[in-house]
């Protein structure tokens, strides 16, 4: 959809509906089209990269089309801010639904349904050389028809090209910026604060594993910890696989296994999304 205007005066901000590390998300009205949209406004001072670089990345996002990836209608710079215009999803975030209605976690059938859609969206992003870098329930929106959409690309990164294979573009997609939510971060992402370290799409697979635990448990494993403890635990302790969680609930071997393969400390040992889509956790449903 290319008919959304790239000018701030063409949008009326209605109310704030979300807040992130780099800015706010507003419910807004596109005046010429008389249509409600979600408008994400990122402050340039809070961004890790120059606006010009991020604008190139948003152009790639604008061209992506997948039912489980939030489309980007348009983006533009206004007064040292990056404005990103997206559909307004009335159902809200999966995090809000879980924390408000299912604090002990979702049933495995629901976990599988939601996770499969998120994984499909993630596979599509990786195939288009995009690393999401912040996969979590708060960044998964639920449509009124129940379909889930992977959103919030404020931290996304790309290699600036189109690639046929996720791993074929590994050297082009190396990142060395500390971006994401701490308790969902892969060890190599935390280590990337050292310029000698870098990371790639495998970091999203780790985050997907933590996301699975968040769905099953009702919260991410380290969500209760302070930042320093999260970093030290992630870097130096065993991964928080479901079998180690202190909970009365029993989880299937299939769910425990897919979490374990995602949360391997060595990123080269983690499966890619296309492999995860064939995992037995999704096959036994």
URGIZI-V282889 format. One record per backbone hydrogen bond with DSSP energy under -0.5 kcal/mol. NH is the residue of the N-H (numbers start at 1). CO is the residue of the C=O. If there is no record, write none. Layout:
# URGIZI-V282889
NH;CO, NH;CO
This chain:
# URGIZI-V282889
7;5, 10;7, 11;8, 12;29, 13;11, 14;27, 15;27, 17;25, 18;25, 20;23, 24;41, 25;18, 26;39, 27;15, 28;26, 28;37, 29;12, 30;28, 30;35, 31;10, 31;29, 34;30, 35;30, 37;28, 38;86, 39;26, 39;37, 40;38, 40;84, 41;24, 41;39, 42;40, 42;82, 43;22, 44;80, 46;43, 47;43, 47;44, 53;50, 54;50, 55;51, 56;52, 57;53, 58;54, 59;55, 60;56, 61;57, 62;58, 63;59, 63;60, 64;60, 64;61, 69;66, 70;150, 72;61, 73;71, 73;85, 74;85, 76;83, 78;81, 81;78, 82;42, 83;76, 83;81, 84;40, 84;82, 85;74, 86;38, 86;84, 87;71, 88;36, 89;87, 90;88, 91;142, 92;89, 94;137, 94;140, 95;137, 97;93, 98;94, 99;95, 100;96, 101;97, 102;97, 102;98, 105;102, 106;215, 110;107, 111;107, 112;108, 113;109, 114;110, 115;111, 116;112, 117;113, 118;114, 119;115, 120;116, 121;117, 122;118, 123;119, 124;120, 125;121, 126;122, 127;123, 128;124, 128;125, 129;126, 130;125, 131;157, 132;130, 136;134, 139;136, 140;137, 141;139, 141;149, 142;92, 143;141, 143;147, 146;143, 149;141, 150;68, 151;139, 156;153, 157;131, 159;129, 163;127, 169;165, 169;166, 170;167, 172;169, 173;169, 173;170, 175;199, 179;177, 182;180, 184;181, 185;181, 185;182, 189;186, 190;186, 191;187, 192;188, 192;189, 193;190, 194;191, 195;193, 197;194, 199;175, 203;200, 204;201, 205;201, 206;202, 207;203, 208;204, 209;205, 210;206, 211;207, 212;208, 213;209, 214;210, 215;211, 216;212, 217;213, 218;214, 223;220, 225;222, 230;226, 231;227, 232;228, 233;229, 234;230, 235;231, 236;232, 237;233, 241;239, 244;241, 245;242, 247;245, 256;252, 257;253, 258;254, 259;255, 260;256, 261;257, 262;258, 263;259, 264;261, 267;265, 269;266, 270;267, 275;272, 276;272, 277;273, 278;275, 279;276, 282;279, 283;279, 284;280
